[in-house]
Amino acid sequence: MPDDSLYSEDLAPVPPGKRTWSTWNYAALWISMSLCIPTYMLASSLIGGGMSWWQAIGTIFLGNTIVLIPMILNGRAGAKYGIPFPVYARASFGTRGANVPAMLRAIVACGWFGIQTWIGGSALNQMLHVWIPSLDSPGLFYCLLADQYVGRLERR
């Protein structure tokens, strides 16, 4: 029986027969991670800063390609041996030290989630202000904010 702190079904290697991803799946993953609203915002700010459209696209493509290289190197062992990153990190950092890179990845993921959420919230805020112009009134905003705060306090 393996040590429960070092093994779980999520950490178990994927058998070769169940590894169904091909090069196209990895390419689609990279492209889908590269095509997001912050990328469009970056392109528009580069164009607004004086670049032509093709220079902006080329700059973003170059940046995404630079990021792709360490991603491929980092994911190679997982794709080849069917092991997740925390198990792969144990070879370099030990069983306890592997928590450090895993936590660093989690912090980066939380930061990226925060950026995406902020941009999405800003978009929703702008749409609401277009649909409901009275939201521009600061008094209404503070009433809604106070109502939400009091509602949360009452539920506790």
C-alpha positions as CSV (number, residue, x, y, z in Angstrom):
1,M,0.0,0.0,0.0
2,P,1.6,3.3,-1.1
3,D,1.9,6.2,1.4
4,D,-1.3,8.2,1.3
5,S,0.5,11.5,1.5
6,L,2.6,10.7,-1.6
7,Y,0.0,8.9,-3.8
8,S,-3.5,9.5,-5.0
9,E,-5.5,8.7,-8.2
10,D,-4.9,12.2,-9.4
11,L,-1.1,11.8,-9.1
12,A,-0.9,8.3,-10.6
13,P,0.7,8.0,-14.0
14,V,-1.7,7.8,-16.9
15,P,-1.2,4.5,-18.7
16,P,0.1,4.8,-22.3
17,G,-3.2,3.5,-23.7
18,K,-5.1,6.3,-22.2
19,R,-2.8,9.1,-23.4
20,T,-4.9,10.3,-26.3
21,W,-3.5,13.8,-27.0
22,S,-1.6,14.5,-30.2
23,T,0.4,17.4,-31.4
24,W,-2.8,19.1,-32.6
25,N,-4.3,19.0,-29.1
26,Y,-1.2,20.7,-27.7
27,A,-1.2,23.3,-30.5
28,A,-4.9,24.0,-29.9
29,L,-4.2,24.4,-26.1
30,W,-1.4,26.9,-26.8
31,I,-3.5,28.9,-29.3
32,S,-6.5,29.0,-27.0
33,M,-4.3,30.2,-24.1
34,S,-2.8,32.9,-26.5
35,L,-6.1,34.2,-27.8
36,C,-7.8,36.0,-25.0
37,I,-9.1,39.4,-24.2
38,P,-5.8,40.7,-22.6
39,T,-4.0,39.7,-25.8
40,Y,-6.5,41.8,-27.8
41,M,-6.1,44.7,-25.4
42,L,-2.3,44.4,-25.7
43,A,-2.5,44.5,-29.5
44,S,-4.8,47.6,-29.4
45,S,-2.5,49.4,-27.0
46,L,0.6,48.6,-29.2
47,I,-1.3,50.0,-32.2
48,G,-2.3,53.0,-30.2
49,G,1.3,53.4,-29.2
50,G,2.4,53.8,-32.8
51,M,2.9,50.3,-34.1
52,S,1.3,49.1,-37.3
53,W,-1.1,46.2,-37.1
54,W,1.4,43.7,-38.4
55,Q,4.1,44.9,-36.0
56,A,1.7,44.4,-33.1
57,I,0.7,40.9,-34.2
58,G,4.3,40.0,-34.8
59,T,5.3,41.3,-31.3
60,I,2.5,39.3,-29.6
61,F,3.4,36.2,-31.7
62,L,7.0,36.5,-30.7
63,G,6.1,36.9,-27.0
64,N,3.8,33.9,-27.1
65,T,6.5,31.9,-28.9
66,I,9.1,32.8,-26.2
67,V,6.6,31.7,-23.5
68,L,5.9,28.5,-25.5
69,I,9.4,27.2,-25.3
70,P,9.6,26.8,-21.5
71,M,6.0,25.5,-21.5
72,I,7.0,22.7,-23.9
73,L,10.1,21.9,-21.8
74,N,8.1,21.9,-18.6
75,G,5.4,19.7,-20.0
76,R,7.6,17.2,-21.9
77,A,7.9,14.7,-19.0
78,G,4.2,14.8,-18.3
79,A,3.4,14.0,-22.0
80,K,6.1,11.4,-22.3
81,Y,5.6,9.5,-19.0
82,G,2.0,10.4,-18.2
83,I,2.9,12.1,-14.8
84,P,1.5,15.4,-13.5
85,F,3.7,18.3,-12.6
86,P,3.8,17.7,-8.8
87,V,5.2,14.2,-9.4
88,Y,7.7,15.5,-11.9
89,A,8.8,18.2,-9.5
90,R,9.6,15.6,-6.9
91,A,12.7,14.5,-8.9
92,S,14.2,18.0,-8.6
93,F,12.9,19.2,-5.3
94,G,12.1,16.1,-3.3
95,T,8.7,15.1,-1.9
96,R,8.3,18.1,0.4
97,G,10.2,20.6,-1.7
98,A,7.9,19.9,-4.7
99,N,5.3,22.0,-2.9
100,V,7.3,25.2,-3.6
101,P,7.0,25.1,-7.4
102,A,3.5,23.8,-7.2
103,M,2.5,26.8,-4.9
104,L,4.4,29.2,-7.2
105,R,2.3,27.9,-10.2
106,A,-0.8,28.3,-8.1
107,I,0.1,32.0,-7.2
108,V,0.7,32.7,-10.9
109,A,-2.7,31.1,-11.8
110,C,-4.5,33.1,-9.2
111,G,-2.9,36.3,-10.5
112,W,-3.9,35.5,-14.1
113,F,-7.4,34.6,-12.9
114,G,-7.5,38.0,-11.1
115,I,-6.5,39.8,-14.3
116,Q,-9.1,38.0,-16.4
117,T,-11.8,38.6,-13.7
118,W,-10.9,42.3,-13.5
119,I,-11.1,42.7,-17.3
120,G,-14.4,40.8,-17.4
121,G,-15.8,42.8,-14.5
122,S,-14.8,46.1,-16.2
123,A,-16.6,45.0,-19.4
124,L,-19.7,44.1,-17.5
125,N,-19.6,47.4,-15.7
126,Q,-19.3,49.3,-18.9
127,M,-22.2,47.4,-20.4
128,L,-24.4,48.1,-17.4
129,H,-23.6,51.8,-17.5
130,V,-24.6,51.8,-21.2
131,W,-27.8,49.9,-20.5
132,I,-28.7,51.8,-17.3
133,P,-27.4,55.3,-17.5
134,S,-28.6,56.1,-14.0
135,L,-25.8,54.0,-12.6
136,D,-23.5,56.9,-13.3
137,S,-25.0,58.6,-10.3
138,P,-22.6,58.1,-7.3
139,G,-25.5,58.1,-4.9
140,L,-27.2,55.1,-6.5
141,F,-23.8,53.3,-6.5
142,Y,-23.3,53.8,-2.8
143,C,-26.9,52.7,-2.0
144,L,-26.3,49.5,-4.0
145,L,-23.0,48.9,-2.3
146,A,-24.4,49.4,1.1
147,D,-27.4,47.2,0.3
148,Q,-25.1,44.4,-0.7
149,Y,-22.9,44.8,2.3
150,V,-25.8,44.8,4.7
151,G,-27.3,41.8,2.9
152,R,-24.1,39.8,3.5
153,L,-24.0,40.8,7.2
154,E,-27.6,39.7,7.7
155,R,-27.0,36.3,6.1
156,R,-24.2,35.5,8.7
